[in-house]
Amino acid sequence: MPRKVTLNTKAPDFELEDTSGRPVRLSDYLGKKSVILIFNRGFV
C-alpha cells in the first residue's frame, strides 16, 4: 500500500532499477543540487 506524502515534508526513500537494471535509491542523491523524477504510465 502506498504511503501518504504531505506537502513540505521530505520525500520517502525508495529504490528503483535504472535502464541497465542497476538499483538506484533516492538517498543516493542526498546532498546533490536537484533531482528530477519522471514516472511514465507506460507506452500506449
ChimeraX commands (.cxc) that place a marker at each C-alpha (Angstrom):
marker #1 position 0.00,0.00,0.00 radius 0.5
marker #1 position 1.44,3.43,-0.93 radius 0.5
marker #1 position 2.45,5.77,1.85 radius 0.5
marker #1 position 0.76,9.16,2.01 radius 0.5
marker #1 position 3.11,12.06,1.28 radius 0.5
marker #1 position 2.26,15.54,2.53 radius 0.5
marker #1 position 3.45,18.93,1.34 radius 0.5
marker #1 position 6.59,20.47,2.86 radius 0.5
marker #1 position 7.99,17.16,4.11 radius 0.5
marker #1 position 10.98,15.15,2.94 radius 0.5
marker #1 position 10.31,12.58,0.25 radius 0.5
marker #1 position 10.48,8.98,1.48 radius 0.5
marker #1 position 13.50,6.99,0.33 radius 0.5
marker #1 position 12.79,4.40,-2.36 radius 0.5
marker #1 position 14.68,2.17,-4.76 radius 0.5
marker #1 position 14.05,1.51,-8.46 radius 0.5
marker #1 position 16.08,-0.01,-11.27 radius 0.5
marker #1 position 17.73,2.20,-13.88 radius 0.5
marker #1 position 17.58,1.40,-17.59 radius 0.5
marker #1 position 20.51,-1.01,-17.14 radius 0.5
marker #1 position 18.82,-2.91,-14.32 radius 0.5
marker #1 position 21.03,-1.47,-11.55 radius 0.5
marker #1 position 19.29,-0.42,-8.33 radius 0.5
marker #1 position 19.20,3.31,-7.62 radius 0.5
marker #1 position 17.94,4.84,-4.37 radius 0.5
marker #1 position 16.67,8.37,-3.89 radius 0.5
marker #1 position 19.11,8.66,-0.97 radius 0.5
marker #1 position 21.99,8.14,-3.45 radius 0.5
marker #1 position 21.39,11.75,-4.48 radius 0.5
marker #1 position 21.27,13.23,-0.97 radius 0.5
marker #1 position 23.29,16.44,-0.94 radius 0.5
marker #1 position 23.10,16.92,-4.72 radius 0.5
marker #1 position 21.63,20.16,-6.03 radius 0.5
marker #1 position 18.45,18.73,-7.56 radius 0.5
marker #1 position 16.71,15.54,-8.52 radius 0.5
marker #1 position 14.10,15.23,-11.27 radius 0.5
marker #1 position 11.76,12.25,-11.13 radius 0.5
marker #1 position 9.70,11.21,-14.14 radius 0.5
marker #1 position 7.12,8.47,-13.81 radius 0.5
marker #1 position 5.62,7.25,-17.09 radius 0.5
marker #1 position 2.38,5.30,-17.08 radius 0.5
marker #1 position 3.68,3.19,-19.93 radius 0.5
marker #1 position 3.73,3.22,-23.68 radius 0.5
marker #1 position 0.40,3.16,-25.46 radius 0.5
marker link #1:1,2 radius 0.2
marker link #1:2,3 radius 0.2
marker link #1:3,4 radius 0.2
marker link #1:4,5 radius 0.2
marker link #1:5,6 radius 0.2
marker link #1:6,7 radius 0.2
marker link #1:7,8 radius 0.2
marker link #1:8,9 radius 0.2
marker link #1:9,10 radius 0.2
marker link #1:10,11 radius 0.2
marker link #1:11,12 radius 0.2
marker link #1:12,13 radius 0.2
marker link #1:13,14 radius 0.2
marker link #1:14,15 radius 0.2
marker link #1:15,16 radius 0.2
marker link #1:16,17 radius 0.2
marker link #1:17,18 radius 0.2
marker link #1:18,19 radius 0.2
marker link #1:19,20 radius 0.2
marker link #1:20,21 radius 0.2
marker link #1:21,22 radius 0.2
marker link #1:22,23 radius 0.2
marker link #1:23,24 radius 0.2
marker link #1:24,25 radius 0.2
marker link #1:25,26 radius 0.2
marker link #1:26,27 radius 0.2
marker link #1:27,28 radius 0.2
marker link #1:28,29 radius 0.2
marker link #1:29,30 radius 0.2
marker link #1:30,31 radius 0.2
marker link #1:31,32 radius 0.2
marker link #1:32,33 radius 0.2
marker link #1:33,34 radius 0.2
marker link #1:34,35 radius 0.2
marker link #1:35,36 radius 0.2
marker link #1:36,37 radius 0.2
marker link #1:37,38 radius 0.2
marker link #1:38,39 radius 0.2
marker link #1:39,40 radius 0.2
marker link #1:40,41 radius 0.2
marker link #1:41,42 radius 0.2
marker link #1:42,43 radius 0.2
marker link #1:43,44 radius 0.2
view
